[in-house]
Amino acid sequence: MPSRREDNLSRPRISIREMEIDDLAPVYHLGESLFTRTALPALYRTWDPYEVTSAFTTDPEFCLVAEDGRGNIVGFALGSTVEKEGSSWRYGYLAWLGVKEEFQGLGVAQRLLHEFEKRMKEEGVRMLIVDTEGDNAKALAFFRKNGFRRPTSHVWLTKSLVRPENGVPKPLKPLAFARRRTGATPARKNSAPLDSPIPLP
Ligand SMILES: CC(C)(COP(=O)(O)OP(=O)(O)OC[C@H]1O[C@@H](n2cnc3c(N)ncnc32)[C@H](O)[C@@H]1OP(=O)(O)O)[C@@H](O)C(=O)NCCC(=O)NCCS
């Protein structure tokens, strides 16, 4: 059976280069098709135009694109350098890496990463950091294949502020407020003043 790469031998040639201003919209729209709500359910990282524009304005040398022979953007890598207080090391963070679905399995991401690493090394970076969802099998396989090790877990918790869940205090009944505001019914002796926080049960 042919490998994923052999299946795609007929694809056009891809070149890797630094991102330019005209690439902002194509990169953003490509990311929209890759970083969807279902692909990134936790929303701790949200793909939006600001991700692209801020990376481009602050660290343009770490914003790379992959372009096919017809000038279409088919992949990108966006990152930055990070300095930790108390550490003499410089770190590199690859925040977003994406390859258009039809071009996946051709080694495009590998080439983007290779160029990204080269630029990071030139900048004196000693360690690269990446992150992705724990169930993003493709990305994890890609990062492992490219030498990323020692995955560290970080737990994200969520709490709805609009739908009561177990353990969340119920708000006071609106009726009680209404009566006290109009003064039609005298406030009960033990009731909290209007501006006090909602009492815990
Ligand atoms: C992860 C991603 C960037 C990989 O891009 P790609 O261009 O397909 O990757 P490459 O072709 O360069 O793959 C290089 C190696 O990674 C591994 N790999 C990549 N995709 C894989 C897959 N679907 N299954 C298994 N291994 C895979 C392989 O070892 C591969 O080498 P090989 O083809 O010689 O076996 C791409 O799947 C993608 O854009 N995913 C959606 C966005 C995303 O999740 N980004 C990462 C977090 S920001």
The ligand as a Gaussian input file, in Angstrom:
#p B3LYP/6-31G(d) Opt

LIG

0 1
 C       -0.741000      18.436000      12.584000
 C       -0.535000      18.932000      11.152000
 C       -0.010000      20.365000      11.207000
 C        0.464000      18.010000      10.434000
 O        0.669000      18.555000       9.146000
 P        1.212000      17.657000       7.909000
 O        1.733000      18.598000       6.882000
 O        0.172000      16.725000       7.493000
 O        2.377000      16.846000       8.583000
 P        3.621000      16.204000       7.808000
 O        3.155000      15.663000       6.497000
 O        4.738000      17.173000       7.793000
 O        3.925000      14.978000       8.777000
 C        5.159000      14.746000       9.311000
 C        5.088000      13.531000      10.178000
 O        4.167000      13.719000      11.251000
 C        3.447000      12.496000      11.479000
 N        2.043000      12.687000      11.096000
 C        1.491000      13.787000      10.526000
 N        0.169000      13.598000      10.311000
 C       -0.110000      12.341000      10.733000
 C       -1.301000      11.542000      10.775000
 N       -2.470000      12.000000      10.308000
 N       -1.218000      10.302000      11.289000
 C       -0.044000       9.814000      11.751000
 N        1.119000      10.512000      11.737000
 C        1.082000      11.762000      11.240000
 C        4.070000      11.448000      10.590000
 O        5.098000      10.807000      11.326000
 C        4.625000      12.276000       9.462000
 O        5.729000      11.684000       8.826000
 P        5.512000      10.556000       7.670000
 O        4.493000      11.100000       6.710000
 O        6.875000      10.398000       7.096000
 O        5.008000       9.355000       8.377000
 C       -1.889000      18.883000      10.349000
 O       -2.467000      17.627000      10.535000
 C       -2.899000      19.964000      10.723000
 O       -2.897000      21.068000      10.172000
 N       -3.806000      19.643000      11.684000
 C       -4.855000      20.615000      12.096000
 C       -4.306000      21.757000      12.926000
 C       -3.591000      21.269000      14.168000
 O       -4.072000      20.408000      14.879000
 N       -2.406000      21.883000      14.473000
 C       -1.542000      21.504000      15.590000
 C       -1.805000      22.257000      16.847000
 S       -1.582000      24.024000      16.724000

